[in-house]
Amino acid sequence: MPDAIIAMSGWVGAVALAGGAAAVLSRGKVRWGWLAAALLLMAVYDAVLTRGYGHIPLDFGPSRWNWEGKTLAVLLSLAVASLPIVGWRRSGLTLHQNRQGLKGALILSGLLVLLFLGLAIAMPGEGFDADSLAFQLTMPGLDEEIFYRGVLLLMLNEAFGRPVRVLGAPMGWGAALTALAFGLTHALGYQDGGFTFDWAPMATTGLAGLLLVWLREKTGSVLLPVLLHNYGNAVFMLV
């Protein structure tokens, strides 16, 4: 079995276990069909992002970046959001912003912009080329925010609900599980017959995932998460 498939089984399995624990803590008040659909979507997403683990013959031309897989992943998320039971607006795929939550969201966004800029100044990059800059300004945010903070979050919210408010944003176990999944995809790997795990990307992307979930729930849209995600990636090239 290819290492990439084993790695996918690892992170999806970990999220499944965490989902089971969340179900216990929720005293079984879970819509299991939605949870199962979310786990299945994670596996399909991973397969699409990797172009069928290298078996889909799609090539946009010379590049060191995964334009093809990211494009397929965005199309998958849009297709799922187009299902009547899911919906674009419910998935956060809208330019409309919840006015009641927008002020707080803009304050956090401004702080994150300054934080990323400060980190970029402290840790300058090694320059960039047009292909790299174009990729970082578009694909990571479009792909990962539409998936993790869009359709996947909706499915997990349908499974567990959003019973608590965090600084005015309705949230539930879906927020934690999407942040966990987001972190694990950056931190968990499999090679040479064993799993590898790096705490640094787990901590940074997991925390970022929680902050981006809060922005999405506060505004009802993935717009700010997409913009911040791409800015956070690109600023390290530009400074």
N, C-alpha and C positions, 0 to 999 in steps of 0.2 A: 504494500500500500504506500503511495507517495507520502513523503513527509508532510506536505502541505495539507493533505486530507486528515492525517493524524492530528496535526496542530489544530485544525478546525474542529475536530471532534473534541479536543481538549477544552477549547474556550467555550464552545457551545454547551458541552457537558457541564462545565463549571457554572455557567449561567443557569442551566437547568437545575442543578443542585441548589443554587442560591434561590431560584424561583420556588423550589420545593420548601426551602426553609421559610421563605416569605409566606407561602401558603399556610404553613403551620402557625406562624405568628399571626396570620390573619384569621385563624380558627376555621380554615377551610372555606372562607368566603371568597372563592376564586372562580372565575369563569374559565374552566379548564380548556375549552376549545380555543379561546383566544391565546392562552399561554402556549398551547401546542403549536398554533399557527405562527406565533412569534419565533419559537425555537426553530421551526422548519424554515421560516424566512431567513433566519441567520445563516443556516447551512446553504441555502440557495444563493444568498448574497455572496458568501465567500466563494462559491463555485463560479459565479458570474464575474466577480472582481478579478479572479485569477484566469479569466478566459477559459473556464472549464479545466483548470489546472494545466493549461497549455494546449488543450485539445481544440479550442475554437480558433480557426485560422483567420484572425482579424489583425490587420497591420495598417496603421495610419502613416507609416513611414519612419525614418530614423529618429529615435529619441530614447533617452535613458529613463523616461517617465512612462507610467502605465496609463497613457491616454485611452487605450482601447478598453481595458478593464474598468476604468472609472466611468467611461461613457456607458458601457453596458450596465454597470451598477446603477447609474442615474436612471436609465431607461427602465430597469426593473422596479426601482422605487416609485417612479411615476406611474408605471402600469398598476402596481399595487394600490397606489393612492387613487387611481381612477375607478377602482371597484366601488360600486354603490355602497357597500357595507363599510367601506373605509372613508373615502372622500378626501378631496384635496384640502378643503377648508379645515376639516377636522384633523387632518395630518399636519396642519400648520403651513401648507403650501399656499400662502396668500400674502399679498402686500399689506393687507389691512392690519393695523396695530391696535391692540386694546388700549384705549386712551387712558384708562384708569391705571394701567400698569406701565405705561410708556415712560413716565418720568423716572421711576426707579430703575427701569431697564437701561435708559440712556446714561444714568449716573454710573451704573456698574460697567457699561460699555466704555465710557470715558476713562474710568480707572484702569480697565484692561488694556485699552489703547496705550496709556502712559506706561503701564507695566511692561508690555511687550516692547515698547520703544526703549525703555530703560535697559531691559535685558539685551536688546540688540546692540545698543551702544556699548554695554559692558562686554558683550561677547560677539564682536563683529564677525560677519561671514567672510567667505573667501571669494566674493564676487558671484556673478551669475551670467547666464546667456539668455537670449530671448526665449528659447524653448522652456527653460527652467522657470523663468519669471512668469510666463504665460500660464504654465501649468499650476504654479502655486497660487496665482491670483484667481484661479477658477475652480479647478477640479476637486481639490480636497474638501473645500467647504460645500460645494454643490453635492458631491457624492455623500460625504459622511453626515452632514447635517440633515439632508433630506431623508437619509436612512435612519440614523440613530435618534435624532431629535424629531424626526417626522413620523414615518410610517411605523417603525419599530416601537417608538414611545407610545403611539396611539394604541397599538395592539396590547401592549403591556398595561396601559392605563385601563383598557377595556377589561383586562383580566383581573386587575387588582383594585381599580378605582383610584381616586385621588382624595383620600379622606382628611389630609392635613393641609394647612396653609403655612408656607414658609415665606415670611416677609411679604405676604399678600399673594403669593403664587400657589395655586392648588397643585399638590404633588402627592405621590404615593410610591409604592414599591417600584413602579415602572421607571421612575427617575434613577433610583439606585441601580437597578438591573441594567439599564442602558449605559450608565456610566461604567459599570463593571465590564460589560461587553466591550465598550470602547477602549477601556484600559487594557483588557486582555489581548485584544487584537494587535496592540502595539508592543506588548510585553512578553507574550507567550509564544514560543516556537518549538519546533521539534527537529532534531538533527542528530546524526550518529547514534541512533537508537534510544534517544532519551529526550525528555522535555527540557527546554531552557526557559528561564524566567528572569526578567530584569525589573527590579523594583523601581528604578528611576522613571522609565516611561510609564509604568503602571501608576505611579503616584501623580505624575504631571498630567497625563491624559485623563486619568480617572477624575482628578479634581476639576480639570477643564471641562470634562463631560458634565459634571454636576452644575457648574456655573452656566454652561450653555443650555442645559435643561431648564434651569431657573429662568433664563431669558426667554426661552421659547414658551414656557408656561405663563410667564408674566405678560407677554405681549400677544400670545396666541398665534405666533408666526415664527418661522425659521429664518426670517430675513436677517435679523441682527446676528444670530449665530453663524450664518453663512458668511456675512461680511467680516465678522471678527475672526473667524477661523482662517479665512484666506489672508487677512491682514497679518495675523499672527505668524503665518508661514512665510509670507513674502517680505515682511519688514527685516528679517534677519539677512535677506539677500541685499536689501537696498541700503542698509546703514553700514 
